[in-house]
Amino acid sequence: MTVIDEIRDRLAVLNPLSIEIEDDSALHAGHAGAKGGGGHYRMTMVSDAFIGKNTVARHRLIYGALGELMRTRIHALAIRALTAEEANTQPTRKEL
Amino acid sequence: MDIQNVIREQVTNNSVVLYMKGTPQFPMCGFSATAVQILKNLGVTDLFSVNVLENEDIRNGIKEYANWPTIPQLYIKGEFVGGCDIMREMYENGELKTMLGEAGVK
């Protein structure tokens, strides 16, 4: 199973309405922090499990569901965690 | 001293603490670089940064301390704020500026 499939699999418990995952590993190949070998991923997930939770709590839900994947096959995971309502009202984000 | 106590002292004795890979001058990871840039943009000059690549005990201990699996990690007045994505979100919506203001950070 690819890491992306495994991420989707584990996050199913949060009843996602959508999950988009991009593999950014190639951008980070060889940098000092990536020696452990895990991949870099970027994810936008929409789920009503996030309703009433602040961003830290949302990310913790995701990290909890991913379990040891965060220490093994995933080196870094950029997360946007939105409720369905937020996904409809803030479709874009300003780049830093 | 136990590593968890070392971390507790670091985050409570300094207003703004960033656990990162590399240093503010030479970040060794894009996420750490972004975190530093955000704090710079907000005019934070009094930053206590810890290079986790130089200390394996802190690198592992910090993940346990905040129950947060990734680095960078930002603390303000001893409170865990979040990692890079959260800093970016709070920077964009103004929350981080407010939080630093309330903490009296310069």
N, CA and C atoms of all chains as a GROMACS GRO file, in nm:
protein
  606
    1MET      N    1   0.085  -0.119   0.000
    1MET     CA    2   0.000   0.000   0.000
    1MET      C    3   0.089   0.125   0.000
    2THR      N    4   0.055   0.222  -0.084
    2THR     CA    5   0.135   0.345  -0.082
    2THR      C    6   0.105   0.422   0.046
    3VAL      N    7   0.194   0.513   0.078
    3VAL     CA    8   0.174   0.593   0.200
    3VAL      C    9   0.044   0.672   0.188
    4ILE      N   10   0.019   0.724   0.069
    4ILE     CA   11  -0.102   0.805   0.051
    4ILE      C   12  -0.228   0.720   0.074
    5ASP      N   13  -0.226   0.597   0.023
    5ASP     CA   14  -0.340   0.507   0.048
    5ASP      C   15  -0.354   0.479   0.197
    6GLU      N   16  -0.240   0.460   0.261
    6GLU     CA   17  -0.244   0.428   0.403
    6GLU      C   18  -0.297   0.547   0.485
    7ILE      N   19  -0.258   0.667   0.444
    7ILE     CA   20  -0.309   0.786   0.512
    7ILE      C   21  -0.462   0.791   0.498
    8ARG      N   22  -0.509   0.771   0.377
    8ARG     CA   23  -0.654   0.774   0.352
    8ARG      C   24  -0.726   0.668   0.437
    9ASP      N   25  -0.666   0.551   0.439
    9ASP     CA   26  -0.722   0.439   0.512
    9ASP      C   27  -0.740   0.474   0.661
   10ARG      N   28  -0.634   0.528   0.718
   10ARG     CA   29  -0.637   0.555   0.862
   10ARG      C   30  -0.728   0.672   0.896
   11LEU      N   31  -0.740   0.767   0.803
   11LEU     CA   32  -0.822   0.885   0.833
   11LEU      C   33  -0.970   0.859   0.812
   12ALA      N   34  -1.003   0.740   0.760
   12ALA     CA   35  -1.144   0.706   0.737
   12ALA      C   36  -1.226   0.715   0.866
   13VAL      N   37  -1.161   0.692   0.981
   13VAL     CA   38  -1.233   0.697   1.109
   13VAL      C   39  -1.288   0.837   1.138
   14LEU      N   40  -1.233   0.940   1.071
   14LEU     CA   41  -1.280   1.077   1.095
   14LEU      C   42  -1.391   1.116   0.995
   15ASN      N   43  -1.442   1.020   0.924
   15ASN     CA   44  -1.549   1.042   0.826
   15ASN      C   45  -1.522   1.161   0.733
   16PRO      N   46  -1.412   1.155   0.661
   16PRO     CA   47  -1.380   1.268   0.574
   16PRO      C   48  -1.479   1.283   0.458
   17LEU      N   49  -1.512   1.408   0.427
   17LEU     CA   50  -1.594   1.436   0.309
   17LEU      C   51  -1.504   1.443   0.187
   18SER      N   52  -1.380   1.487   0.210
   18SER     CA   53  -1.281   1.480   0.103
   18SER      C   54  -1.141   1.484   0.164
   19ILE      N   55  -1.049   1.419   0.096
   19ILE     CA   56  -0.908   1.426   0.135
   19ILE      C   57  -0.826   1.442   0.007
   20GLU      N   58  -0.747   1.546   0.002
   20GLU     CA   59  -0.655   1.562  -0.110
   20GLU      C   60  -0.514   1.555  -0.055
   21ILE      N   61  -0.433   1.466  -0.110
   21ILE     CA   62  -0.297   1.451  -0.061
   21ILE      C   63  -0.200   1.463  -0.177
   22GLU      N   64  -0.099   1.546  -0.159
   22GLU     CA   65   0.005   1.556  -0.260
   22GLU      C   66   0.137   1.510  -0.199
   23ASP      N   67   0.213   1.441  -0.281
   23ASP     CA   68   0.344   1.392  -0.236
   23ASP      C   69   0.450   1.494  -0.277
   24ASP      N   70   0.505   1.562  -0.178
   24ASP     CA   71   0.608   1.663  -0.203
   24ASP      C   72   0.749   1.608  -0.181
   25SER      N   73   0.760   1.477  -0.163
   25SER     CA   74   0.889   1.419  -0.121
   25SER      C   75   1.004   1.460  -0.213
   26ALA      N   76   0.977   1.464  -0.343
   26ALA     CA   77   1.084   1.493  -0.438
   26ALA      C   78   1.145   1.630  -0.412
   27LEU      N   79   1.063   1.724  -0.363
   27LEU     CA   80   1.112   1.859  -0.337
   27LEU      C   81   1.212   1.861  -0.223
   28HIS      N   82   1.205   1.761  -0.137
   28HIS     CA   83   1.287   1.763  -0.015
   28HIS      C   84   1.398   1.659  -0.017
   29ALA      N   85   1.409   1.585  -0.128
   29ALA     CA   86   1.506   1.475  -0.132
   29ALA      C   87   1.644   1.526  -0.095
   30GLY      N   88   1.706   1.457  -0.002
   30GLY     CA   89   1.845   1.489   0.031
   30GLY      C   90   1.866   1.601   0.130
   31HIS      N   91   1.759   1.672   0.171
   31HIS     CA   92   1.788   1.779   0.266
   31HIS      C   93   1.814   1.720   0.404
   32ALA      N   94   1.883   1.797   0.487
   32ALA     CA   95   1.936   1.743   0.612
   32ALA      C   96   1.828   1.681   0.700
   33GLY      N   97   1.712   1.743   0.702
   33GLY     CA   98   1.607   1.695   0.792
   33GLY      C   99   1.540   1.568   0.742
   34ALA      N  100   1.563   1.530   0.616
   34ALA     CA  101   1.490   1.417   0.558
   34ALA      C  102   1.571   1.288   0.562
   35LYS      N  103   1.678   1.286   0.639
   35LYS     CA  104   1.765   1.169   0.643
   35LYS      C  105   1.693   1.043   0.689
   36GLY      N  106   1.591   1.062   0.773
   36GLY     CA  107   1.518   0.948   0.825
   36GLY      C  108   1.448   0.870   0.714
   37GLY      N  109   1.429   0.930   0.599
   37GLY     CA  110   1.373   0.858   0.486
   37GLY      C  111   1.224   0.872   0.467
   38GLY      N  112   1.153   0.929   0.565
   38GLY     CA  113   1.008   0.945   0.551
   38GLY      C  114   0.975   1.047   0.444
   39GLY      N  115   0.852   1.040   0.394
   39GLY     CA  116   0.813   1.130   0.288
   39GLY      C  117   0.753   1.259   0.338
   40HIS      N  118   0.744   1.355   0.247
   40HIS     CA  119   0.680   1.484   0.275
   40HIS      C  120   0.547   1.488   0.201
   41TYR      N  121   0.441   1.520   0.272
   41TYR     CA  122   0.309   1.523   0.211
   41TYR      C  123   0.236   1.651   0.248
   42ARG      N  124   0.142   1.685   0.162
   42ARG     CA  125   0.060   1.805   0.183
   42ARG      C  126  -0.085   1.760   0.169
   43MET      N  127  -0.167   1.793   0.266
   43MET     CA  128  -0.303   1.739   0.266
   43MET      C  129  -0.407   1.845   0.299
   44THR      N  130  -0.517   1.841   0.227
   44THR     CA  131  -0.635   1.918   0.266
   44THR      C  132  -0.746   1.819   0.294
   45MET      N  133  -0.798   1.825   0.414
   45MET     CA  134  -0.902   1.730   0.452
   45MET      C  135  -1.025   1.806   0.500
   46VAL      N  136  -1.142   1.764   0.451
   46VAL     CA  137  -1.268   1.824   0.493
   46VAL      C  138  -1.345   1.720   0.572
   47SER      N  139  -1.382   1.756   0.694
   47SER     CA  140  -1.459   1.662   0.776
   47SER      C  141  -1.536   1.741   0.881
   48ASP      N  142  -1.658   1.694   0.909
   48ASP     CA  143  -1.733   1.762   1.014
   48ASP      C  144  -1.691   1.716   1.153
   49ALA      N  145  -1.594   1.624   1.158
   49ALA     CA  146  -1.534   1.591   1.289
   49ALA      C  147  -1.460   1.711   1.345
   50PHE      N  148  -1.432   1.812   1.258
   50PHE     CA  149  -1.355   1.929   1.302
   50PHE      C  150  -1.443   2.040   1.359
   51ILE      N  151  -1.574   2.024   1.348
   51ILE     CA  152  -1.665   2.130   1.395
   51ILE      C  153  -1.642   2.157   1.544
   52GLY      N  154  -1.629   2.286   1.577
   52GLY     CA  155  -1.613   2.326   1.717
   52GLY      C  156  -1.474   2.302   1.773
   53LYS      N  157  -1.379   2.262   1.687
   53LYS     CA  158  -1.243   2.236   1.735
   53LYS      C  159  -1.147   2.338   1.677
   54ASN      N  160  -1.053   2.385   1.757
   54ASN     CA  161  -0.953   2.477   1.703
   54ASN      C  162  -0.850   2.399   1.622
   55THR      N  163  -0.761   2.476   1.560
   55THR     CA  164  -0.669   2.411   1.465
   55THR      C  165  -0.580   2.307   1.532
   56VAL      N  166  -0.530   2.340   1.652
   56VAL     CA  167  -0.443   2.243   1.721
   56VAL      C  168  -0.520   2.113   1.746
   57ALA      N  169  -0.644   2.125   1.791
   57ALA     CA  170  -0.723   2.005   1.820
   57ALA      C  171  -0.750   1.925   1.692
   58ARG      N  172  -0.771   1.995   1.581
   58ARG     CA  173  -0.795   1.926   1.453
   58ARG      C  174  -0.670   1.848   1.410
   59HIS      N  175  -0.556   1.915   1.420
   59HIS     CA  176  -0.432   1.847   1.380
   59HIS      C  177  -0.406   1.726   1.471
   60ARG      N  178  -0.438   1.741   1.600
   60ARG     CA  179  -0.416   1.629   1.692
   60ARG      C  180  -0.505   1.511   1.657
   61LEU      N  181  -0.629   1.539   1.614
   61LEU     CA  182  -0.718   1.430   1.571
   61LEU      C  183  -0.652   1.353   1.457
   62ILE      N  184  -0.598   1.429   1.363
   62ILE     CA  185  -0.536   1.367   1.246
   62ILE      C  186  -0.410   1.288   1.287
   63TYR      N  187  -0.326   1.350   1.368
   63TYR     CA  188  -0.204   1.280   1.413
   63TYR      C  189  -0.241   1.154   1.490
   64GLY      N  190  -0.345   1.164   1.572
   64GLY     CA  191  -0.389   1.048   1.650
   64GLY      C  192  -0.430   0.933   1.559
   65ALA      N  193  -0.506   0.966   1.454
   65ALA     CA  194  -0.554   0.862   1.362
   65ALA      C  195  -0.438   0.803   1.283
   66LEU      N  196  -0.337   0.883   1.254
   66LEU     CA  197  -0.224   0.833   1.174
   66LEU      C  198  -0.128   0.748   1.258
   67GLY      N  199  -0.131   0.772   1.390
   67GLY     CA  200  -0.052   0.689   1.480
   67GLY      C  201   0.096   0.685   1.444
   68GLU      N  202   0.152   0.564   1.441
   68GLU     CA  203   0.298   0.551   1.424
   68GLU      C  204   0.343   0.586   1.282
   69LEU      N  205   0.250   0.602   1.189
   69LEU     CA  206   0.289   0.646   1.055
   69LEU      C  207   0.367   0.777   1.061
   70MET      N  208   0.330   0.864   1.158
   70MET     CA  209   0.397   0.993   1.171
   70MET      C  210   0.544   0.977   1.210
   71ARG      N  211   0.576   0.863   1.270
   71ARG     CA  212   0.715   0.842   1.312
   71ARG      C  213   0.790   0.753   1.214
   72THR      N  214   0.717   0.694   1.120
   72THR     CA  215   0.784   0.599   1.033
   72THR      C  216   0.783   0.646   0.887
   73ARG      N  217   0.670   0.629   0.820
   73ARG     CA  218   0.669   0.654   0.675
   73ARG      C  219   0.646   0.801   0.641
   74ILE      N  220   0.598   0.881   0.739
   74ILE     CA  221   0.576   1.024   0.712
   74ILE      C  222   0.681   1.106   0.787
   75HIS      N  223   0.756   1.185   0.712
   75HIS     CA  224   0.851   1.275   0.777
   75HIS      C  225   0.783   1.409   0.806
   76ALA      N  226   0.702   1.454   0.712
   76ALA     CA  227   0.635   1.583   0.731
   76ALA      C  228   0.500   1.581   0.661
   77LEU      N  229   0.404   1.643   0.725
   77LEU     CA  230   0.269   1.646   0.669
   77LEU      C  231   0.213   1.786   0.691
   78ALA      N  232   0.198   1.859   0.580
   78ALA     CA  233   0.135   1.991   0.590
   78ALA      C  234  -0.016   1.969   0.587
   79ILE      N  235  -0.085   2.029   0.682
   79ILE     CA  236  -0.228   1.999   0.698
   79ILE      C  237  -0.314   2.124   0.686
   80ARG      N  238  -0.420   2.112   0.607
   80ARG     CA  239  -0.532   2.206   0.616
   80ARG      C  240  -0.651   2.121   0.655
   81ALA      N  241  -0.712   2.153   0.768
   81ALA     CA  242  -0.824   2.074   0.818
   81ALA      C  243  -0.946   2.165   0.826
   82LEU      N  244  -1.045   2.137   0.741
   82LEU     CA  245  -1.161   2.226   0.731
   82LEU      C  246  -1.291   2.152   0.757
   83THR      N  247  -1.389   2.223   0.810
   83THR     CA  248  -1.525   2.168   0.814
   83THR      C  249  -1.586   2.193   0.676
   84ALA      N  250  -1.697   2.126   0.648
   84ALA     CA  251  -1.762   2.142   0.517
   84ALA      C  252  -1.798   2.288   0.494
   85GLU      N  253  -1.846   2.353   0.599
   85GLU     CA  254  -1.886   2.493   0.585
   85GLU      C  255  -1.766   2.581   0.551
   86GLU      N  256  -1.655   2.558   0.621
   86GLU     CA  257  -1.535   2.639   0.593
   86GLU      C  258  -1.482   2.613   0.452
   87ALA      N  259  -1.489   2.489   0.410
   87ALA     CA  260  -1.437   2.455   0.277
   87ALA      C  261  -1.516   2.529   0.170
   88ASN      N  262  -1.644   2.555   0.198
   88ASN     CA  263  -1.727   2.625   0.100
   88ASN      C  264  -1.704   2.775   0.103
   89THR      N  265  -1.664   2.826   0.219
   89THR     CA  266  -1.654   2.972   0.230
   89THR      C  267  -1.511   3.024   0.217
   90GLN      N  268  -1.409   2.937   0.231
   90GLN     CA  269  -1.272   2.987   0.213
   90GLN      C  270  -1.192   2.895   0.121
   91PRO      N  271  -1.226   2.900  -0.008
   91PRO     CA  272  -1.164   2.806  -0.101
   91PRO      C  273  -1.016   2.831  -0.129
   92THR      N  274  -0.970   2.952  -0.112
   92THR     CA  275  -0.830   2.977  -0.146
   92THR      C  276  -0.755   3.029  -0.026
   93ARG      N  277  -0.625   3.026  -0.033
   93ARG     CA  278  -0.546   3.082   0.075
   93ARG      C  279  -0.435   3.165   0.015
   94LYS      N  280  -0.401   3.267   0.091
   94LYS     CA  281  -0.294   3.356   0.049
   94LYS      C  282  -0.160   3.287   0.078
   95GLU      N  283  -0.068   3.291  -0.015
   95GLU     CA  284   0.063   3.231   0.010
   95GLU      C  285   0.150   3.328   0.089
   96LEU      N  286   0.231   3.273   0.175
   96LEU     CA  287   0.316   3.359   0.259
   96LEU      C  288   0.424   3.423   0.173
   97MET      N  289   1.922   1.668   3.476
   97MET     CA  290   1.779   1.699   3.483
   97MET      C  291   1.707   1.623   3.371
   98ASP      N  292   1.588   1.578   3.402
   98ASP     CA  293   1.504   1.510   3.306
   98ASP      C  294   1.474   1.602   3.187
   99ILE      N  295   1.473   1.544   3.066
   99ILE     CA  296   1.460   1.627   2.947
   99ILE      C  297   1.327   1.704   2.945
  100GLN      N  298   1.223   1.642   3.001
  100GLN     CA  299   1.093   1.712   3.004
  100GLN      C  300   1.102   1.837   3.091
  101ASN      N  301   1.181   1.829   3.198
  101ASN     CA  302   1.199   1.946   3.284
  101ASN      C  303   1.284   2.053   3.215
  102VAL      N  304   1.383   2.009   3.138
  102VAL     CA  305   1.466   2.103   3.062
  102VAL      C  306   1.377   2.183   2.967
  103ILE      N  307   1.290   2.112   2.898
  103ILE     CA  308   1.201   2.178   2.802
  103ILE      C  309   1.105   2.271   2.875
  104ARG      N  310   1.052   2.224   2.988
  104ARG     CA  311   0.959   2.308   3.065
  104ARG      C  312   1.027   2.438   3.107
  105GLU      N  313   1.152   2.428   3.149
  105GLU     CA  314   1.225   2.550   3.187
  105GLU      C  315   1.247   2.642   3.068
  106GLN      N  316   1.282   2.583   2.956
  106GLN     CA  317   1.306   2.665   2.837
  106GLN      C  318   1.181   2.743   2.797
  107VAL      N  319   1.067   2.676   2.797
  107VAL     CA  320   0.946   2.742   2.746
  107VAL      C  321   0.886   2.838   2.849
  108THR      N  322   0.916   2.817   2.977
  108THR     CA  323   0.859   2.909   3.076
  108THR      C  324   0.953   3.026   3.107
  109ASN      N  325   1.082   3.008   3.085
  109ASN     CA  326   1.177   3.117   3.114
  109ASN      C  327   1.196   3.212   2.996
  110ASN      N  328   1.138   3.178   2.881
  110ASN     CA  329   1.151   3.262   2.763
  110ASN      C  330   1.012   3.287   2.704
  111SER      N  331   0.986   3.410   2.662
  111SER     CA  332   0.852   3.445   2.614
  111SER      C  333   0.815   3.370   2.487
  112VAL      N  334   0.908   3.370   2.391
  112VAL     CA  335   0.879   3.305   2.262
  112VAL      C  336   0.989   3.203   2.234
  113VAL      N  337   0.950   3.078   2.224
  113VAL     CA  338   1.047   2.972   2.200
  113VAL      C  339   1.008   2.895   2.074
  114LEU      N  340   1.104   2.877   1.986
  114LEU     CA  341   1.081   2.799   1.865
  114LEU      C  342   1.178   2.681   1.862
  115TYR      N  343   1.123   2.560   1.862
  115TYR     CA  344   1.204   2.439   1.841
  115TYR      C  345   1.206   2.418   1.692
  116MET      N  346   1.325   2.413   1.635
  116MET     CA  347   1.336   2.410   1.489
  116MET      C  348   1.457   2.329   1.444
  117LYS      N  349   1.462   2.305   1.313
  117LYS     CA  350   1.578   2.238   1.255
  117LYS      C  351   1.667   2.346   1.198
  118GLY      N  352   1.788   2.356   1.251
  118GLY     CA  353   1.879   2.462   1.212
  118GLY      C  354   1.860   2.584   1.301
  119THR      N  355   1.907   2.698   1.254
  119THR     CA  356   1.899   2.821   1.332
  119THR      C  357   1.820   2.924   1.252
  120PRO      N  358   1.775   3.032   1.317
  120PRO     CA  359   1.702   3.136   1.242
  120PRO      C  360   1.784   3.187   1.123
  121GLN      N  361   1.917   3.195   1.138
  121GLN     CA  362   2.002   3.240   1.028
  121GLN      C  363   2.014   3.134   0.919
  122PHE      N  364   2.023   3.007   0.961
  122PHE     CA  365   2.039   2.897   0.866
  122PHE      C  366   1.941   2.783   0.895
  123PRO      N  367   1.813   2.805   0.862
  123PRO     CA  368   1.716   2.697   0.883
  123PRO      C  369   1.752   2.577   0.793
  124MET      N  370   1.732   2.455   0.847
  124MET     CA  371   1.769   2.335   0.771
  124MET      C  372   1.647   2.263   0.716
  125CYS      N  373   1.532   2.328   0.719
  125CYS     CA  374   1.409   2.264   0.674
  125CYS      C  375   1.312   2.375   0.633
  126GLY      N  376   1.237   2.352   0.527
  126GLY     CA  377   1.147   2.456   0.477
  126GLY      C  378   1.042   2.499   0.578
  127PHE      N  379   0.994   2.403   0.658
  127PHE     CA  380   0.889   2.435   0.756
  127PHE      C  381   0.946   2.524   0.867
  128SER      N  382   1.068   2.493   0.909
  128SER     CA  383   1.133   2.577   1.010
  128SER      C  384   1.162   2.715   0.954
  129ALA      N  385   1.200   2.721   0.827
  129ALA     CA  386   1.228   2.850   0.763
  129ALA      C  387   1.102   2.936   0.761
  130THR      N  388   0.990   2.874   0.728
  130THR     CA  389   0.863   2.948   0.726
  130THR      C  390   0.828   3.000   0.864
  131ALA      N  391   0.846   2.917   0.964
  131ALA     CA  392   0.815   2.957   1.102
  131ALA      C  393   0.897   3.079   1.142
  132VAL      N  394   1.026   3.077   1.109
  132VAL     CA  395   1.114   3.189   1.143
  132VAL      C  396   1.069   3.315   1.067
  133GLN      N  397   1.035   3.297   0.940
  133GLN     CA  398   0.995   3.411   0.857
  133GLN      C  399   0.869   3.478   0.914
  134ILE      N  400   0.774   3.397   0.959
  134ILE     CA  401   0.651   3.451   1.017
  134ILE      C  402   0.683   3.535   1.140
  135LEU      N  403   0.768   3.483   1.226
  135LEU     CA  404   0.802   3.557   1.348
  135LEU      C  405   0.876   3.686   1.315
  136LYS      N  406   0.961   3.679   1.213
  136LYS     CA  407   1.031   3.801   1.168
  136LYS      C  408   0.931   3.903   1.116
  137ASN      N  409   0.838   3.856   1.034
  137ASN     CA  410   0.737   3.946   0.977
  137ASN      C  411   0.657   4.015   1.086
  138LEU      N  412   0.638   3.945   1.197
  138LEU     CA  413   0.560   4.002   1.308
  138LEU      C  414   0.648   4.087   1.400
  139GLY      N  415   0.773   4.101   1.363
  139GLY     CA  416   0.862   4.190   1.439
  139GLY      C  417   0.914   4.131   1.570
  140VAL      N  418   0.908   3.999   1.582
  140VAL     CA  419   0.961   3.936   1.704
  140VAL      C  420   1.114   3.938   1.699
  141THR      N  421   1.173   4.005   1.794
  141THR     CA  422   1.320   4.010   1.797
  141THR      C  423   1.374   3.923   1.911
  142ASP      N  424   1.291   3.909   2.013
  142ASP     CA  425   1.335   3.836   2.132
  142ASP      C  426   1.294   3.689   2.121
  143LEU      N  427   1.359   3.619   2.026
  143LEU     CA  428   1.322   3.479   2.002
  143LEU      C  429   1.428   3.386   2.060
  144PHE      N  430   1.381   3.290   2.140
  144PHE     CA  431   1.470   3.185   2.191
  144PHE      C  432   1.450   3.064   2.100
  145SER      N  433   1.551   3.032   2.019
  145SER     CA  434   1.533   2.919   1.929
  145SER      C  435   1.622   2.803   1.971
  146VAL      N  436   1.570   2.684   1.953
  146VAL     CA  437   1.644   2.564   1.989
  146VAL      C  438   1.660   2.479   1.864
  147ASN      N  439   1.785   2.450   1.828
  147ASN     CA  440   1.814   2.367   1.711
  147ASN      C  441   1.808   2.220   1.752
  148VAL      N  442   1.698   2.152   1.716
  148VAL     CA  443   1.682   2.013   1.761
  148VAL      C  444   1.780   1.918   1.693
  149LEU      N  445   1.838   1.962   1.582
  149LEU     CA  446   1.936   1.875   1.515
  149LEU      C  447   2.064   1.861   1.597
  150GLU      N  448   2.082   1.952   1.693
  150GLU     CA  449   2.202   1.946   1.776
  150GLU      C  450   2.180   1.867   1.904
  151ASN      N  451   2.056   1.829   1.929
  151ASN     CA  452   2.028   1.761   2.055
  151ASN      C  453   1.917   1.657   2.036
  152GLU      N  454   1.959   1.533   2.025
  152GLU     CA  455   1.866   1.424   1.996
  152GLU      C  456   1.764   1.406   2.109
  153ASP      N  457   1.806   1.433   2.233
  153ASP     CA  458   1.714   1.417   2.346
  153ASP      C  459   1.600   1.519   2.337
  154ILE      N  460   1.636   1.642   2.302
  154ILE     CA  461   1.532   1.744   2.287
  154ILE      C  462   1.446   1.713   2.165
  155ARG      N  463   1.510   1.669   2.057
  155ARG     CA  464   1.436   1.638   1.935
  155ARG      C  465   1.325   1.536   1.962
  156ASN      N  466   1.356   1.436   2.041
  156ASN     CA  467   1.254   1.335   2.074
  156ASN      C  468   1.164   1.383   2.187
  157GLY      N  469   1.226   1.449   2.287
  157GLY     CA  470   1.151   1.492   2.405
  157GLY      C  471   1.043   1.594   2.375
  158ILE      N  472   1.069   1.679   2.276
  158ILE     CA  473   0.974   1.786   2.247
  158ILE      C  474   0.845   1.730   2.185
  159LYS      N  475   0.860   1.617   2.116
  159LYS     CA  476   0.742   1.556   2.056
  159LYS      C  477   0.649   1.501   2.164
  160GLU      N  478   0.712   1.452   2.268
  160GLU     CA  479   0.636   1.399   2.381
  160GLU      C  480   0.578   1.513   2.465
  161TYR      N  481   0.659   1.618   2.481
  161TYR     CA  482   0.620   1.729   2.570
  161TYR      C  483   0.486   1.788   2.528
  162ALA      N  484   0.471   1.815   2.399
  162ALA     CA  485   0.348   1.878   2.350
  162ALA      C  486   0.251   1.775   2.294
  163ASN      N  487   0.290   1.647   2.298
  163ASN     CA  488   0.211   1.544   2.231
  163ASN      C  489   0.187   1.587   2.087
  164TRP      N  490   0.294   1.622   2.020
  164TRP     CA  491   0.288   1.676   1.883
  164TRP      C  492   0.404   1.614   1.806
  165PRO      N  493   0.377   1.548   1.693
  165PRO     CA  494   0.482   1.464   1.633
  165PRO      C  495   0.583   1.536   1.544
  166THR      N  496   0.562   1.664   1.517
  166THR     CA  497   0.648   1.728   1.417
  166THR      C  498   0.717   1.854   1.470
  167ILE      N  499   0.817   1.896   1.395
  167ILE     CA  500   0.896   2.015   1.424
  167ILE      C  501   0.889   2.102   1.298
  168PRO      N  502   0.875   2.232   1.306
  168PRO     CA  503   0.892   2.319   1.423
  168PRO      C  504   0.773   2.319   1.520
  169GLN      N  505   0.800   2.368   1.640
  169GLN     CA  506   0.697   2.389   1.741
  169GLN      C  507   0.719   2.526   1.805
  170LEU      N  508   0.611   2.602   1.814
  170LEU     CA  509   0.619   2.735   1.874
  170LEU      C  510   0.551   2.737   2.010
  171TYR      N  511   0.617   2.801   2.105
  171TYR     CA  512   0.561   2.821   2.239
  171TYR      C  513   0.562   2.969   2.270
  172ILE      N  514   0.451   3.019   2.326
  172ILE     CA  515   0.445   3.157   2.373
  172ILE      C  516   0.407   3.154   2.520
  173LYS      N  517   0.490   3.213   2.603
  173LYS     CA  518   0.466   3.215   2.748
  173LYS      C  519   0.437   3.075   2.803
  174GLY      N  520   0.514   2.979   2.758
  174GLY     CA  521   0.500   2.844   2.810
  174GLY      C  522   0.390   2.761   2.747
  175GLU      N  523   0.306   2.826   2.664
  175GLU     CA  524   0.195   2.753   2.603
  175GLU      C  525   0.233   2.707   2.462
  176PHE      N  526   0.204   2.581   2.433
  176PHE     CA  527   0.223   2.530   2.298
  176PHE      C  528   0.123   2.597   2.204
  177VAL      N  529   0.174   2.656   2.096
  177VAL     CA  530   0.086   2.723   2.000
  177VAL      C  531   0.057   2.633   1.881
  178GLY      N  532   0.161   2.574   1.823
  178GLY     CA  533   0.139   2.487   1.709
  178GLY      C  534   0.263   2.474   1.625
  179GLY      N  535   0.246   2.408   1.510
  179GLY     CA  536   0.355   2.390   1.416
  179GLY      C  537   0.342   2.491   1.302
  180CYS      N  538   0.409   2.462   1.193
  180CYS     CA  539   0.420   2.557   1.082
  180CYS      C  540   0.284   2.593   1.022
  181ASP      N  541   0.200   2.494   0.996
  181ASP     CA  542   0.070   2.522   0.933
  181ASP      C  543  -0.016   2.611   1.021
  182ILE      N  544  -0.013   2.582   1.151
  182ILE     CA  545  -0.096   2.657   1.244
  182ILE      C  546  -0.042   2.800   1.257
  183MET      N  547   0.090   2.813   1.261
  183MET     CA  548   0.148   2.947   1.266
  183MET      C  549   0.107   3.026   1.143
  184ARG      N  550   0.108   2.960   1.028
  184ARG     CA  551   0.074   3.028   0.903
  184ARG      C  552  -0.073   3.074   0.907
  185GLU      N  553  -0.159   2.984   0.953
  185GLU     CA  554  -0.301   3.018   0.962
  185GLU      C  555  -0.323   3.135   1.057
  186MET      N  556  -0.258   3.127   1.174
  186MET     CA  557  -0.278   3.230   1.275
  186MET      C  558  -0.211   3.361   1.235
  187TYR      N  559  -0.110   3.353   1.151
  187TYR     CA  560  -0.045   3.472   1.098
  187TYR      C  561  -0.141   3.540   0.999
  188GLU      N  562  -0.200   3.458   0.914
  188GLU     CA  563  -0.288   3.513   0.811
  188GLU      C  564  -0.415   3.574   0.869
  189ASN      N  565  -0.469   3.513   0.976
  189ASN     CA  566  -0.594   3.568   1.030
  189ASN      C  567  -0.571   3.664   1.147
  190GLY      N  568  -0.444   3.694   1.175
  190GLY     CA  569  -0.414   3.797   1.274
  190GLY      C  570  -0.406   3.749   1.418
  191GLU      N  571  -0.442   3.620   1.442
  191GLU     CA  572  -0.444   3.568   1.578
  191GLU      C  573  -0.306   3.568   1.643
  192LEU      N  574  -0.206   3.538   1.561
  192LEU     CA  575  -0.071   3.526   1.618
  192LEU      C  576  -0.022   3.662   1.666
  193LYS      N  577  -0.051   3.764   1.587
  193LYS     CA  578  -0.012   3.900   1.624
  193LYS      C  579  -0.080   3.938   1.757
  194THR      N  580  -0.208   3.906   1.766
  194THR     CA  581  -0.284   3.937   1.888
  194THR      C  582  -0.224   3.864   2.007
  195MET      N  583  -0.193   3.737   1.986
  195MET     CA  584  -0.140   3.654   2.095
  195MET      C  585  -0.005   3.708   2.143
  196LEU      N  586   0.078   3.748   2.050
  196LEU     CA  587   0.209   3.803   2.086
  196LEU      C  588   0.191   3.936   2.158
  197GLY      N  589   0.094   4.016   2.112
  197GLY     CA  590   0.066   4.144   2.176
  197GLY      C  591   0.021   4.125   2.320
  198GLU      N  592  -0.070   4.030   2.339
  198GLU     CA  593  -0.121   4.002   2.473
  198GLU      C  594  -0.011   3.952   2.566
  199ALA      N  595   0.084   3.880   2.506
  199ALA     CA  596   0.194   3.827   2.587
  199ALA      C  597   0.301   3.934   2.611
  200GLY      N  598   0.282   4.052   2.551
  200GLY     CA  599   0.377   4.161   2.570
  200GLY      C  600   0.512   4.135   2.503
  201VAL      N  601   0.509   4.061   2.393
  201VAL     CA  602   0.634   4.024   2.326
  201VAL      C  603   0.680   4.133   2.231
  202LYS      N  604   0.806   4.160   2.234
  202LYS     CA  605   0.864   4.255   2.138
  202LYS      C  606   0.962   4.182   2.051
   0.00000   0.00000   0.00000
